[in-house]
Amino acid sequence: MTWRQLWRAAAISLASAIASAVLLFAGARWVTPPVLEDPLSVGGWVARTPGWIEAGGFLDSQIDPGTRRVFRWTGGGVRLFFPALDRSQSYRLTFDVLNLRPADRPPPAVTAVVDGTRLPPRQVQPGPSELLVTIPVNRGAGAKVLLEIPDTVVSGGNPQAHGILVGGIRLQPDSGHFRPAAAGLLWTGLAVALCVFGVLIPGLQPRWAPMVATAIVVAFVWLLTLDAAFYGDYLMRLVHIGVGVAIIGAIGAVVRARWPLSARLPEWPTALGVVLAVSAVKLAFFTHPQIALTDAMFQVHRAEAVHRGEYFFTSVTPSPSFEFPYAIALYVAAQPFWSSFPTNPDLANLLRGLALGADALVGLGLYVALRRAWQNDRVAILAAAIWPLTRAPAMALGHANLTNLFGQGLFGVAMAMVLWMMTDRRASVLSLISVWGVLVLAFLSHFSTLSVGLLLLASIATTLLVVGGPELRRTGGWVLVVTAAAFGLSYVVYYSHFTALYKETLTRLLSGADEQTATSMVAAPALKLQRWLTEDQFSNDYGLPGIALFASACLGGLWLVRAGWRQGITLALMSWAAVWVCCSALGILSSVELRANLAATPMFVCLSAYGLGALAARSRLGAALSAIWLVAIAWDGVHVWLFWLGRA
């Protein structure tokens, strides 16, 4: 990158920072509702945390018999923290309180402590009432509020000390509208500037820069205004994302300066910039406080067990409860960073970030493989751009099936390396060792990755051996050897510890003794097909490609076969598609459900990129249709992001 390009990147980053601060101020003023509410939801699989407040000290829930409203018991004290609250104005903090104490116990007195200043005790009124605490004007930003309830009771046989019942918390500014603190505006600008600069400095093509910068600004500001997250710690999360993007971008810039046309891939900085930008926004979405909890805490608890030295786990499928090994490569990868993430939500975001990082590498891998195979920069860049917007990885991320996403990300990288090998006349020792190493890590990440991966690689290798020419047959042989070696090592290291489990599961499958129910994996095929098509919660194979991606992939597949079906990459992609069809049918017709949709997504992306690229090259009308088609694919993916945020 020249000095002129560097200054241009800095100028665009600065302009983006200023725009984000202005938009955030306007959004907080006119978009944020006049009253912020936290209903203190009990939790569960779809639980969400408020973006504007951190609350602690709440215990179990209880339902008001009169109104059927859910309240939460406090302990002897409640801790409320507003990390970035603007203190240039005062606020009214209101607690909806219900007194359900025994008749022989008078309502308790509550003492509020605001920023260390103790206020006079206030007696809770009988029945439902409101407890008002004023947060005064102060210098700086942020506020801490404590509620002390010294007179506690034991309720419902629970040995814990219970204080008062709270049905919700409301925050209202005395001026009638919210505004971010000055420090919050500066942190927002810094997060956006770092992110935009990191995307631009590897050498993103100039025509992409305005669109990418605008997308980052709009996404970050919208997420900050969502539930007034600019008052919480989410703001610093975005800063950390910006720092990470800037570091990756700087590494990319150094690599480009050292090897300007690495492996004859002149557009790789653009591919890196696009994948990096979309992945940064995606990570911002899936680390927002309002994202559904799903299985995130399950993942954290398993990783904590690995941190304590426990390494061999099993997990259980939905009814009929097949038990299978639960591999731990993601948890091992998280250990070097473990002490830097002090809370469970922080650890969940660490695991999300690692899984999404492995997933993002697939986009770069597809660019490299397709650019070399088809010598078409448009198609290769399209594949890189489409990949992070696909539905199946986003569904896995939303479900917090992070080990599966991490494993499939590594497996996708290995598959991109296999496609790369098919353009070589002779596979090098380095390429074979690299594919073997990545496959081992992928197989040690998730049992589904292992099972689907073995089927897929065996199918591709067999196709090359049977149909391909001499060079492709040689490649097919090496794929079989590398696959067997990767499976052998992963089995010895981990899966060999579960031999008895395999025998038990196989016996159950062959016996056919499991009863069909509407919610089970052995339901009637017609019901399972309906669940598969609608992505019902009881389907174990989530994330259909979406109509737009599927249709463009079919178009690309037809054109690719017409161009020469005996080419190595064409044979591999067609074999990949056949495995997807077979695995999907197997899951519908039997109780063996594999994550075929997630495993097949790279294939759909390759074919879709080929189809859209060929369509755009035909005419101006084709280019316009291709652009509209690409927007439809992107919307399918972003819609999944919004779904897990509870906004779709």
C-alpha positions in Angstrom: 0.0 0.0 0.0 1.4 3.4 -1.0 1.4 6.4 1.3 -1.4 7.9 -0.8 -3.6 4.8 -0.3 -2.8 4.8 3.4 -3.9 8.4 3.8 -7.1 7.7 1.8 -7.8 4.8 4.1 -7.2 7.0 7.2 -9.5 9.7 5.7 -12.3 7.3 5.1 -11.9 5.8 8.6 -12.0 9.3 10.2 -15.1 10.3 8.1 -16.8 7.0 9.2 -16.0 7.7 12.8 -17.5 11.2 12.7 -20.6 9.9 10.8 -21.1 7.1 13.4 -20.9 9.6 16.3 -23.4 11.9 14.7 -25.8 9.1 13.8 -25.5 7.6 17.3 -26.4 10.9 18.9 -29.4 11.3 16.6 -30.5 7.7 17.1 -30.3 8.0 20.9 -32.2 11.3 20.7 -35.0 10.3 18.3 -35.0 6.5 18.0 -34.5 5.3 21.6 -37.8 5.1 23.4 -38.4 7.7 26.2 -38.4 4.9 28.8 -36.1 1.9 29.0 -37.5 -1.2 30.6 -36.1 -4.4 31.8 -38.8 -7.0 32.6 -36.3 -9.2 34.4 -37.0 -12.3 32.3 -36.4 -15.6 34.1 -34.1 -17.0 31.5 -34.3 -20.1 29.4 -33.2 -21.0 25.9 -34.3 -17.8 24.2 -33.4 -15.5 27.1 -32.0 -12.1 26.3 -30.1 -9.7 28.5 -30.8 -5.9 28.5 -28.3 -3.7 26.6 -28.5 -0.7 28.9 -28.0 -2.2 32.4 -26.1 -4.9 34.2 -28.1 -6.3 37.1 -27.2 -8.8 39.8 -28.6 -10.1 43.0 -31.9 -11.5 41.6 -33.0 -15.1 42.5 -35.9 -17.3 41.6 -39.2 -16.1 40.1 -42.7 -16.1 41.5 -46.1 -15.4 39.9 -48.5 -12.8 41.4 -51.7 -14.8 41.9 -53.8 -11.8 41.2 -52.3 -10.5 37.9 -50.4 -13.7 36.8 -47.4 -11.4 36.3 -43.9 -12.8 36.8 -41.8 -11.2 39.6 -38.2 -12.0 40.7 -37.1 -12.3 44.2 -34.0 -10.4 45.3 -31.5 -11.5 47.9 -30.4 -9.2 50.6 -29.2 -6.7 48.0 -29.4 -5.8 44.4 -26.5 -4.4 42.2 -27.3 -2.3 39.2 -24.5 -0.9 36.9 -24.9 1.4 34.0 -21.4 1.4 32.5 -21.7 4.3 30.1 -24.7 6.3 31.3 -24.6 10.0 30.4 -24.6 11.9 33.7 -25.1 15.4 32.2 -28.8 14.9 33.2 -30.7 13.2 36.0 -32.8 10.1 35.7 -35.7 8.3 37.5 -35.1 4.7 38.2 -38.3 2.9 39.1 -38.7 -0.6 40.5 -42.1 -2.4 40.3 -42.3 -4.1 43.7 -44.7 -6.6 45.1 -45.0 -7.5 48.8 -45.9 -11.1 49.3 -44.4 -11.7 52.7 -46.1 -13.7 55.4 -48.7 -11.9 57.4 -46.5 -11.9 60.5 -43.6 -10.1 58.7 -44.0 -6.4 58.0 -42.9 -5.0 54.6 -39.2 -4.4 54.6 -37.3 -1.2 54.5 -35.1 -0.7 51.4 -32.0 1.5 51.4 -30.7 2.8 48.0 -27.0 3.6 47.5 -26.3 5.7 44.4 -22.6 6.1 43.5 -21.7 5.4 47.1 -24.1 7.9 48.6 -26.6 6.3 50.9 -30.2 7.6 50.7 -32.7 7.4 53.6 -34.4 4.0 54.0 -37.9 3.6 52.4 -40.6 1.3 53.6 -42.1 -1.0 50.9 -45.9 -0.6 50.7 -48.2 -3.6 51.1 -49.3 -5.1 47.7 -47.9 -3.8 44.4 -46.1 -0.5 44.5 -43.3 1.5 42.9 -39.9 2.2 44.4 -38.4 5.4 42.9 -34.6 6.1 43.0 -33.2 9.3 41.5 -29.8 9.2 39.7 -28.5 12.8 39.9 -26.3 14.8 37.6 -22.7 13.9 38.0 -19.3 14.3 36.3 -18.1 11.6 33.9 -20.2 8.7 32.8 -21.7 5.6 34.3 -23.6 4.9 37.5 -23.8 2.3 40.2 -27.0 1.7 42.2 -27.3 -0.7 45.2 -30.5 -1.7 47.0 -30.0 -3.0 50.5 -32.7 -5.2 52.0 -31.5 -6.3 55.5 -34.9 -7.8 56.5 -35.0 -11.0 54.5 -37.3 -14.0 54.7 -37.2 -17.7 53.6 -39.9 -18.4 51.0 -41.3 -21.6 49.6 -38.9 -23.9 51.4 -36.0 -22.3 49.6 -33.1 -21.9 52.1 -31.9 -18.7 50.3 -32.7 -15.4 52.0 -35.3 -13.5 50.0 -35.7 -9.7 50.1 -38.4 -8.2 47.9 -40.2 -9.2 44.7 -39.4 -7.0 41.6 -41.4 -7.2 38.4 -39.4 -4.9 36.3 -37.0 -1.9 36.2 -37.6 1.3 34.3 -35.2 4.2 33.5 -36.5 7.6 32.4 -34.4 10.8 31.8 -35.8 14.0 33.3 -35.2 15.8 30.0 -37.5 13.4 28.2 -34.9 11.9 25.9 -31.7 9.9 26.1 -28.3 10.8 24.8 -25.0 9.0 24.7 -22.2 10.2 27.0 -19.3 12.1 25.3 -17.0 9.2 26.1 -19.5 6.8 24.5 -19.4 8.9 21.2 -15.6 8.8 21.2 -15.5 5.0 21.8 -18.1 4.5 19.0 -16.0 6.5 16.6 -12.9 4.6 17.6 -14.6 1.2 17.1 -15.8 2.2 13.7 -12.6 3.8 12.6 -10.5 0.8 13.6 -12.8 -1.6 11.9 -13.0 0.5 8.6 -9.2 1.1 8.6 -8.5 -2.6 9.2 -10.7 -3.6 6.2 -9.2 -1.0 3.9 -5.4 -1.2 4.5 -4.8 -4.7 3.0 -5.7 -3.1 -0.3 -9.5 -3.3 -0.7 -10.4 -2.1 -4.2 -11.5 1.6 -4.1 -15.0 0.9 -5.5 -15.8 -1.3 -2.5 -14.6 1.1 0.1 -17.7 3.4 0.4 -20.1 0.5 0.5 -18.1 -1.4 3.1 -17.6 1.7 5.3 -21.3 2.6 5.1 -22.3 -0.9 6.1 -20.0 -0.9 9.1 -21.2 2.5 10.3 -24.9 1.7 9.9 -24.7 -1.7 11.5 -22.6 -0.6 14.5 -24.9 2.4 15.2 -28.1 0.4 14.8 -26.8 -2.2 17.2 -25.8 0.4 19.7 -29.3 2.0 19.7 -30.9 -1.4 20.0 -32.1 -1.4 23.7 -29.8 1.6 24.3 -26.8 -0.7 24.3 -24.6 2.5 24.2 -25.2 2.7 27.9 -23.8 -0.8 28.6 -20.6 -2.7 28.1 -21.5 -3.7 24.6 -19.7 -0.5 23.4 -16.4 -1.8 24.5 -17.2 -5.1 22.8 -17.3 -3.2 19.5 -14.0 -1.5 20.3 -12.4 -4.9 20.8 -13.9 -6.1 17.5 -12.4 -3.0 15.9 -9.0 -3.7 17.4 -9.1 -7.3 16.2 -10.0 -6.2 12.6 -7.3 -3.6 12.6 -4.7 -6.2 13.7 -5.8 -8.6 11.0 -5.8 -5.8 8.4 -2.3 -4.7 9.4 -1.1 -8.3 9.0 -2.7 -8.4 5.6 -1.0 -5.2 4.6 2.4 -6.5 5.6 1.8 -9.7 3.7 0.7 -7.8 0.6 3.8 -5.5 0.8 6.0 -8.6 1.0 4.2 -10.7 -1.6 2.1 -8.4 -3.8 0.8 -11.2 -6.1 0.9 -14.2 -3.7 0.3 -17.4 -5.7 -1.1 -15.3 -8.6 -4.1 -14.1 -6.6 -4.0 -10.4 -7.2 -7.5 -9.7 -5.7 -6.9 -11.4 -2.4 -6.8 -8.1 -0.4 -10.3 -7.4 -1.6 -11.5 -10.9 -0.7 -9.9 -10.5 2.7 -11.5 -7.0 3.2 -15.0 -8.2 2.2 -14.9 -11.3 4.4 -13.4 -9.3 7.3 -16.0 -6.6 7.1 -19.0 -8.9 6.9 -17.6 -11.2 9.7 -17.0 -8.2 11.9 -20.6 -7.0 11.6 -21.8 -10.6 12.0 -19.7 -10.9 15.2 -21.2 -7.6 16.4 -24.7 -9.0 15.9 -24.1 -12.3 17.7 -22.4 -10.7 20.7 -25.1 -8.2 21.3 -26.8 -8.4 24.7 -30.1 -9.0 23.0 -29.0 -12.1 21.1 -30.8 -15.3 22.2 -28.9 -17.3 24.9 -29.8 -20.7 23.3 -27.0 -23.2 24.1 -24.2 -20.7 24.8 -24.0 -21.5 28.6 -23.9 -25.2 27.7 -20.8 -24.5 25.6 -19.2 -22.5 28.4 -19.7 -25.2 31.0 -18.2 -27.8 28.7 -15.2 -25.5 28.0 -14.9 -24.9 31.8 -14.7 -28.7 32.3 -11.8 -28.8 29.7 -10.1 -26.0 31.6 -10.3 -28.2 34.8 -8.7 -31.1 32.9 -11.8 -33.1 31.8 -11.5 -34.1 28.1 -13.9 -36.8 27.2 -17.6 -36.0 26.9 -20.8 -37.3 25.3 -23.9 -35.5 24.3 -27.5 -36.7 23.7 -29.7 -36.1 20.7 -33.4 -35.2 20.9 -35.7 -38.2 21.4 -34.9 -41.1 21.1 -31.8 -39.8 22.9 -28.9 -41.3 21.0 -25.6 -40.6 22.8 -22.6 -39.6 20.8 -19.0 -38.4 21.5 -18.7 -34.6 21.9 -15.3 -33.5 20.6 -13.4 -30.6 22.2 -11.0 -28.9 19.7 -12.9 -25.6 20.1 -12.6 -25.7 23.9 -8.9 -26.5 23.6 -8.4 -23.6 21.2 -10.0 -21.3 23.7 -7.7 -22.2 26.6 -4.9 -19.7 25.9 -7.4 -16.8 26.1 -9.4 -18.2 29.0 -8.1 -15.9 31.8 -8.8 -12.8 29.8 -12.5 -13.4 29.8 -13.7 -13.2 33.4 -17.5 -13.8 33.2 -19.6 -16.5 31.6 -21.1 -14.1 29.0 -17.6 -13.1 28.1 -16.5 -16.7 27.7 -19.6 -17.4 25.5 -18.5 -14.5 23.3 -14.9 -15.9 23.2 -16.3 -19.2 21.9 -18.6 -17.5 19.4 -15.6 -15.4 18.2 -13.4 -18.5 17.7 -16.2 -20.4 15.9 -17.0 -17.4 13.7 -13.3 -16.9 12.9 -12.9 -20.5 11.7 -16.1 -20.0 9.6 -14.7 -16.8 8.1 -11.6 -18.6 6.9 -13.9 -20.7 4.6 -14.7 -17.6 2.5 -11.0 -16.9 2.0 -10.3 -20.5 1.2 -13.1 -20.6 -1.5 -11.7 -17.4 -3.1 -8.2 -19.0 -3.3 -9.5 -22.3 -4.7 -12.0 -20.9 -7.2 -9.6 -18.1 -8.4 -7.0 -20.7 -9.2 -9.4 -23.3 -10.7 -11.5 -21.0 -12.9 -9.2 -18.0 -13.4 -12.1 -15.7 -12.9 -11.7 -12.9 -10.4 -15.4 -12.0 -10.4 -16.6 -15.5 -9.4 -13.9 -15.9 -6.8 -14.7 -12.5 -5.1 -18.4 -13.4 -5.3 -17.8 -16.6 -3.4 -15.9 -14.8 -0.7 -18.7 -12.2 -0.4 -21.5 -14.7 -0.3 -20.0 -17.1 2.2 -20.3 -15.1 5.4 -23.9 -14.2 4.6 -25.1 -17.8 4.2 -27.9 -19.1 6.4 -26.7 -22.4 7.7 -23.6 -21.1 9.5 -25.7 -18.3 10.9 -28.3 -20.8 12.2 -25.5 -22.8 13.9 -24.1 -19.6 15.4 -27.6 -18.6 16.7 -28.3 -22.1 18.1 -24.8 -21.7 19.8 -23.8 -25.1 18.3 -20.3 -23.6 18.3 -18.3 -26.9 18.2 -20.2 -27.9 15.0 -19.6 -24.5 13.4 -16.0 -24.5 14.4 -15.5 -28.0 13.0 -17.3 -27.3 9.8 -15.3 -24.1 9.4 -12.1 -26.1 9.6 -13.5 -28.8 7.3 -14.5 -26.1 4.8 -11.0 -24.8 4.7 -9.7 -28.4 4.2 -12.2 -28.8 1.3 -11.0 -25.6 -0.3 -7.4 -27.0 -0.1 -8.7 -30.2 -1.8 -10.2 -28.2 -4.6 -6.9 -26.3 -4.9 -5.0 -29.6 -5.2 -7.2 -30.6 -8.2 -5.6 -27.8 -10.3 -2.1 -29.2 -9.6 -0.6 -31.8 -11.9 1.0 -33.4 -8.8 0.1 -32.9 -5.1 3.0 -31.6 -3.1 4.0 -33.0 0.2 3.3 -29.7 1.9 -0.2 -29.5 0.5 -0.9 -33.1 1.6 0.4 -32.5 5.1 -1.6 -29.2 5.3 -4.9 -30.9 4.3 -4.2 -33.8 6.7 -3.5 -31.4 9.7 -6.6 -29.3 9.1 -8.8 -32.4 8.7 -7.5 -33.8 12.0 -8.5 -30.6 13.8 -11.9 -30.6 12.0 -12.6 -34.2 12.9 -11.7 -33.5 16.6 -14.2 -30.6 16.7 -17.5 -32.4 16.2 -18.8 -35.9 15.6 -21.1 -34.6 12.8 -18.1 -33.1 11.0 -16.4 -36.4 11.2 -19.3 -38.5 10.0 -20.4 -36.2 7.1 -16.8 -35.4 6.3 -15.8 -39.0 5.8 -18.8 -39.6 3.5 -18.1 -36.5 1.5 -14.3 -37.1 1.0 -14.9 -40.8 0.2 -17.5 -39.8 -2.4 -15.3 -37.2 -4.0 -12.2 -39.5 -4.1 -14.3 -42.4 -5.5 -15.7 -40.1 -8.2 -12.2 -39.0 -9.2 -10.9 -42.5 -9.3 -13.8 -43.8 -11.4 -14.5 -41.0 -13.8 -11.4 -38.8 -13.8 -8.3 -38.9 -16.0 -4.9 -40.1 -14.8 -4.0 -36.9 -12.9 -7.5 -36.7 -11.2 -7.2 -40.4 -10.3 -3.9 -39.7 -8.6 -5.5 -36.8 -6.7 -8.4 -39.0 -5.7 -6.0 -41.6 -4.4 -4.2 -39.0 -2.3 -7.5 -37.7 -0.9 -8.3 -41.2 0.3 -4.9 -41.6 1.9 -5.1 -38.2 3.6 -8.7 -38.9 4.8 -7.8 -42.3 6.2 -4.7 -40.8 8.0 -6.7 -38.0 9.5 -9.5 -40.3 10.6 -6.9 -42.7 12.1 -5.3 -40.1 14.2 -8.5 -38.5 15.4 -9.9 -41.9 16.3 -6.8 -42.8 18.3 -6.7 -39.5 20.1 -10.4 -39.1 21.0 -13.0 -41.4 19.5 -11.5 -44.7 20.5 -12.6 -43.9 24.1 -16.3 -44.5 23.2 -16.3 -48.0 21.7 -19.0 -49.3 24.0 -21.2 -46.4 23.1 -21.0 -47.2 19.4 -22.1 -50.8 20.0 -25.0 -49.7 22.1 -26.2 -47.1 19.6 -25.9 -49.5 16.7 -27.9 -52.1 18.6 -30.7 -49.6 19.2 -30.7 -48.6 15.5 -30.9 -52.1 14.2 -33.6 -53.2 16.8 -36.1 -50.5 15.6 -37.4 -50.5 19.2 -37.6 -46.7 19.5 -41.2 -45.5 19.4 -42.2 -42.9 16.8 -43.4 -39.6 18.3 -44.0 -36.2 16.7 -40.9 -34.8 18.4 -38.5 -37.6 17.9 -35.7 -38.4 15.4 -37.7 -41.5 14.5 -40.9 -39.7 13.5 -42.8 -40.6 10.4 -40.9 -39.7 7.1 -43.8 -37.4 6.0 -43.5 -35.4 9.3 -39.8 -35.3 9.1 -39.9 -34.0 5.6 -42.3 -31.2 6.7 -40.0 -30.3 9.6 -36.9 -30.3 7.3 -38.6 -28.0 4.8 -39.8 -25.6 7.5 -36.7 -25.9 9.6 -38.8 -26.8 12.6 -37.2 -26.7 16.0 -37.3 -30.5 16.2 -35.3 -30.9 13.0 -31.7 -31.7 13.7 -30.5 -30.4 10.3 -31.1 -26.7 10.4 -30.1 -24.1 7.9 -31.5 -24.8 4.4 -29.6 -22.8 1.8 -32.5 -20.5 1.1 -34.4 -20.1 -2.2 -32.0 -17.4 -3.7 -28.8 -19.4 -3.0 -30.3 -22.7 -4.0 -31.7 -21.3 -7.3 -28.4 -19.6 -8.3 -26.5 -22.7 -7.3 -28.7 -24.8 -9.6 -28.1 -22.3 -12.4 -24.4 -22.4 -11.8 -24.3 -26.2 -11.7 -26.1 -26.4 -15.1 -23.7 -24.0 -16.8 -20.7 -25.6 -15.1 -21.6 -29.1 -16.4 -22.2 -27.7 -19.9 -18.7 -26.1 -19.8 -17.0 -29.5 -19.1 -18.3 -32.0 -16.6 -15.1 -34.0 -16.5 -13.1 -31.2 -14.9 -11.8 -32.0 -11.4 -13.6 -29.2 -9.5 -16.9 -29.9 -11.4 -16.7 -33.6 -10.4 -16.0 -32.7 -6.8 -18.9 -30.2 -6.6 -21.4 -32.6 -8.3 -20.3 -35.4 -5.9 -20.7 -33.0 -3.0 -24.2 -32.2 -4.1 -25.0 -35.9 -4.4 -23.8 -36.5 -0.8 -26.1 -33.6 0.4 -29.1 -35.2 -1.3 -28.3 -38.6 0.1 -27.7 -37.4 3.7 -30.8 -35.3 3.6 -32.9 -38.3 2.4 -31.3 -40.5 5.1 -32.3 -38.0 7.8 -35.9 -37.9 6.5 -36.3 -41.7 6.0 -34.4 -42.9 9.1 -33.3 -41.8 12.5 -29.8 -41.0 11.3 -29.8 -37.2 11.1 -26.5 -35.6 9.9 -25.8 -31.9 9.5 -25.8 -32.1 5.7 -27.1 -28.6 5.2 -24.2 -27.0 7.1 -21.6 -29.3 5.4 -23.0 -28.6 1.9 -23.0 -24.8 2.2 -19.6 -24.3 0.6 -20.7 -26.3 -2.4 -23.8 -24.1 -2.8 -21.7 -21.0 -2.6 -19.2 -22.2 -5.2 -22.0 -23.1 -7.7 -23.9 -19.9 -6.9 -20.8 -17.7 -7.4 -20.2 -19.4 -10.8 -23.8 -18.9 -11.8 -24.1 -15.3 -10.8 -20.6 -14.5 -12.3 -21.6 -16.1 -15.6 -24.9 -14.3 -15.6 -23.3 -10.9 -15.0 -20.8 -11.5 -17.8 -23.5 -12.0 -20.4 -25.0 -8.5 -20.6 -25.9 -5.4 -18.6 -29.3 -6.9 -17.9 -27.6 -10.0 -16.6 -25.3 -7.9 -14.4 -28.4 -6.2 -12.9 -30.2 -9.5 -12.3 -27.0 -10.9 -10.7 -26.8 -7.9 -8.4 -30.5 -8.3 -7.4 -29.9 -12.0 -6.8 -26.9 -11.3 -4.6 -29.0 -8.9 -2.5 -31.6 -11.6 -2.1 -29.0 -14.1 -0.9 -27.6 -11.5 1.5 -31.1 -10.7 2.9 -31.6 -14.4 3.6 -28.5 -14.5 5.8 -29.1 -11.1 7.5 -32.7 -12.2 8.2 -31.3 -15.1 10.3 -29.2 -12.6 12.2 -32.2 -10.5 12.9 -34.2 -13.6 13.9 -31.8 -14.4 16.7 -31.8 -10.8 17.8 -35.6 -11.0 18.1 -36.2 -8.5 15.4 -37.5 -10.8 12.6 
